[in-house]
Amino acid sequence: MKDARVIAPNLKRRLSGVTATIARLVPLQNRWIEIAATGPGLPADVPHIPLAKIPFLPRRTTRVWHARRNTEMLLGLILRGLFRMRLKLLFTSASQRAHTGYTKWLIGRMDAVVATSRKTAGYLDRDARVILHGINLENFTPPEDRAALRARLGLPDGVLLGCYGRIRHQKGTDAFVDAMIGLCGRFDDVSGIVMGRATEKHAGYLTDLKQRVAEAGLADRILFKPEVTVDRIAEWYQVLDLFVAPQRWEGFGLTPLEAMACGVPVVATDVGAFSEIVTDPSLGRVVPPDDIPALTEAAAEMLGDRDSLLRAGKAVRAHVERHFDIEAEAKALVEVYRALLDAA
């Protein structure tokens, strides 16, 4: 990979959204341009250059350094300034909050910037190309037999709602639990799944949620499931009738897209790119963040019309196929790479 024209650094060992993005995109982009990732924590099938070898790559080649974190922008500047590497620096921003002075300084020294949503672009002090994330439509598909899949996974019949991802206040897991307690009181056939990982810091938060459910007498209807591996997550979307994304803050947020690709409509809060994903009532609902009554009512409205819920399941898959195929994201980024290399 010493001839790679694009390098995608991943300077974080623990799995994160950025790591997952690099792992999804780089093997796909490698069809159209010589690209390699660098850094720890990446799957073996991702084209890779050891981080220690980066400063010793041939100097005659101009490359794009595609950073997604502050540390990676800084390293790109060091490689270009101190090691005299021929680098065009690109940064992808997913943040939806005011940047610190340090981050603004770093962004100001990039050759180009990509934003993962229009909201994100609004927090930048410079022009950025908006490229929304996409989803692998081969990995995430509607189920062939939802009832059989539920039976295999030991899940209840009836209508099933889910909330997946890290378990913490920022992700709104408590909002989903409170909404589910209300919904279980209104619909006898409704159950819910909370799935994800609570770090040690958030273990008490998870314990409190389980106690809240137990006190409501709903431990058999609001289920807590451990995090599953990436290769198994699709089937847990496929068992659902409705997905709930109750985040209080989010950079982009892939879970609604993953659910929709599996034919599951969504109720989401207006954070991240959710309002740019769920763009019509035929696909789901978008409600203000941290508004549990609004979240509950939006879900109840969809659950109250089962025929409409079924139609929404078909509509969301078609919507994702049209607008959020990961190949479109990969190709759009390759266009940015080629433009930077051509300019050099």
N, C-alpha and C positions, 0 to 999 in steps of 0.2 A: 504493500500500500504506500510505498515511498513516493509514488507519482500521483497520489490523491490531490485533486484540485480543490477539494472542500474538506475541512476538518470540523467536526462537531464535538466540542469538548463536553464532558460530563464530570464535573469536579465535586461529586457527592457520592459517597459509598452507599448510603441507604436509599432504597427505592423511593422515588418521588414521581410527581407528574412529569417533570422535565425528563427524568431518566426514561420513563415509559414512552414519552414522545420521541426521543432519540431512537429507542429500540424499535419503534414502529416505523419510523420514517427512513432511517439510513439504509436498511436493506432494500427498500423500495426505490429510493432515489438512486441507488447504485446501478440501476438499469440504464439511467440516462446521463449520469455524470460520475466521474471518479470521486467517491466520497468515503471517508472513514471517520469513525468516532475515536475518541481518546479519553482515558480516565477509567476509574474503577466502576464496579457494579453493573456492567453491561452483559447481556446474554452472549453466549459464545458465537451465535450466528450473525452477530453484527460486525461488519468490516471494521477492523480496529488497528490502531497504531499505539504502541505503548507510550505513555505520557513522557517518559524519560528520553525517548528517541525524537520527540518533536523538534527540539532545538537543533538537531543534527540532520534534518531533512535537507536535500539539495537547495541551495540559495537561489538558483537561477529560476525556479518555478514560482510564479505568483499563485497564491492560494486564497480562498475565502475561509476565514475563521468565524464560525457561526456560534456566537455565545448566547446563552439563555439565562445566565446569572451574573451578578456583579463580579464574582471571583473570576469568571471566565472572560468578561470584558477586560478586567485588569491584566490577566495573563496574556491576552492577545496584544495589549499595548506593550507589555514587557517584551514579548517575542519580537514585535515589530521594531520597538525602539532600542532595546539593549542587544538583542541577538541579530538584528538587521534582517529578519525574515521578510520576504515580500508577501505581506498579508493585506487583504481587504477585509475590514472588520464589519461584521453584521451582528446585530442584536435583535432578538425576538423578545418583546415585552408582553407579559400577561397580567401585570399588576393593574389594579383599579383603585389606586390611592395616590396621593401626592408623593412624588419622589423626594428623597433627601437630596441635599446639595451635592453629596458625594456621588449618588447615582446619576444625577443630572450631569455632573462633570464627565462621568464615564460615557453616558449616552451621547453627549455632545462631541465625543471624539470617535464615534463610530462612523463608518462610511455609508451605512444604510441601516434603517430600522424597520422591523416588521412588528405589527400589533396583531394580537390574536382575536380582537373584536373591535368594533367601532367605539365601544365604551373605553376600552383600554387606550385606543389612539387619542381619545380626548384628554388623557392625563399626561400626554407627551408634549414637550415644548418644541417639537420639530415634526416635519412631515414623516409619515410612516405608511407603508403599504399594509392594508388589512388583509390577512389571510386566516380565515377561520380553520380550526382543526377539523379533520375528517375522521371517519371510522372505517375499519376494515369490514366491508360488507360480506365477505366470505366467512369470517369468524363469527360475526354477529348476524343471525338470521332468525326469522320467526320459527317456532317449533313445528315439527311435523305432527306431534300428538301431545298436547299440553297435559291432558289428564294422565297419560301414561308416565310422563316425565315427573309429574307431581307425586304419583304413586311410588316411583322409584326413589325419589328423594325424601319420602315420608312426610309429605306436606298435606295440609287439609284440603278438602273440596271447597266449593264456594268461590267467593271473590277474594283475590289475594293482592295485597299492596306490598311494596317493598321500598326500603331506603338503604342504600349501600354506600360504603365508603368509610373513611376514618371516623371513629366515634369520639366526638368532642363538641363543645359548645359552638365553635365556629361553624361546624358542619350542620348544626341545627338538629342533631339527633333527638334531643329532648322535645323539639317542636313536633317532630314526626310522632313520637310516643304519645304526646298529649293529644294530637289530632286523632290518632288511632283509638285512644280511649274514648273520645267523643263519638267517633264513627262506629265503633263496636256497639255503643249504646243505641245507635240509630238504625243499624243494619245487622240483622241476626246472622247473615251469611258471610260477613266480612272478617278477614284475618290479615295479619301483617307480619312482615319479616324485617328485622334489623340485622344487617350483616356488615361486619367490618372489624377492624382492629383498634383497640384502645391501648395506647401506650401506657407505661407505668404512671405517667403524670396524670392520665385521664381515667385510671382504673376506678377511682372513687366515683367519678361521674357516671360510669357504666353501672356500677353497683346501685347507685341511687335510682337510675332508670328502671332497672330490674325490680327494685323494691316498689317503685311507683306502680308498675304493672301488676305485681303480685297483690298489692293493697287494693287495686281495682278489681281483683278477681279475674284477671284476663291472661294469666300466664299460659293458658292453653290456646290463646288466640293471637297474642302478640309475642312472636318467637324471636329469640336472640340466637343468631348463628355465627360461628367463627368465620373469619376471613378465609376465602378459598383462593387457590392459585389462579393465575391469569388464564390458563387453558380451560378452567372450569367455570369461569364467571358467566359466560354466555347462557348456560343452561339455567342459571338462577334468575336471569332476566326473563327467559322464555316461560317460566312458570307463572309470571305475574299478569294481572289484568290492568294494573295501574302502578306507575312508578312515581315516587315523591322525592323531589330534590329540595330540601328545606333550608339550604345553606343561608347563613347570615353574611358570609363573605366568601368570594370565590374568584380565582384568577380567570379561568375559562370554565372548566367543569365538563368532563366527558361523560359522566354517568347518564345524563338524559339522552345523549346521542346513542350510547350503547343500548339503552332500553328501547328507544324508538327504532333502532335498526332491527331489534328483535320483535317488532310489532306491538310495542307497549306504549300507550299514550302517557303523558307526563303532566304532573302538577309541580311547578317549580317557583321558587322565589326569584325576584328580579335582581339577580346578582350575576357576576360573571358574564357569560355570553348567552344565558338562558333565554332572554327575551329576543335574541337573534336566532335562536334555535326553535323555540316554540312560538311561531309567528302568527298563529291563527287559532281560534277556538276549536276548530275541527281537529287540532293536534293535541290539545290540552289546555292548561290554564297557567297564567303567570300572576303571582300575587306579591305584595310588598314583603320584604324580608322581615323576620321577627314579628310577624302578625299571625299568631296561631289561629285565631278565629277565622281569618280570611283563608288560611291554608285548609282548615277543616271544611269550610263551606264550599270551597272550590272542588275539593275531592268529593264531598257529598253531592254536589250538583252533577258531577260526572257519573257517580255511582247510582244516582237516581234514575238515569236513563240508560239501561243496559244495551239497547240497540245502538244508541249513539256511541257508547263505549266501544262496542265491537267495530263500528265503522271507523272510529278514530284509530284503532289498532292497525287497520289496513292503510289509512291515510299517512300515518307517521312513517311507515316503512318506505312508501313512495316518496315522501318528502326528503328523507335521508338519502335515498338513491339519487335524487335530483341535485341535492345541494351539499351533501357532506360525505361524499366518497373520498377516502383517504388519498386515492391517486390524484385527485384534483389539488389537494393540499401539497402533496409531494411535488407535482409538476410546477405549481405556482412558485414554490421555493427554489426549484431548479432554475426557473426563469430569472429570479433575483440573483442567484449565483452567477449565471452566465452574463447578466448585465454588468455585474461588478468586475468579472474577469475581462469582459470585452473593453470596459472603460480603462482597465489597467494596461 
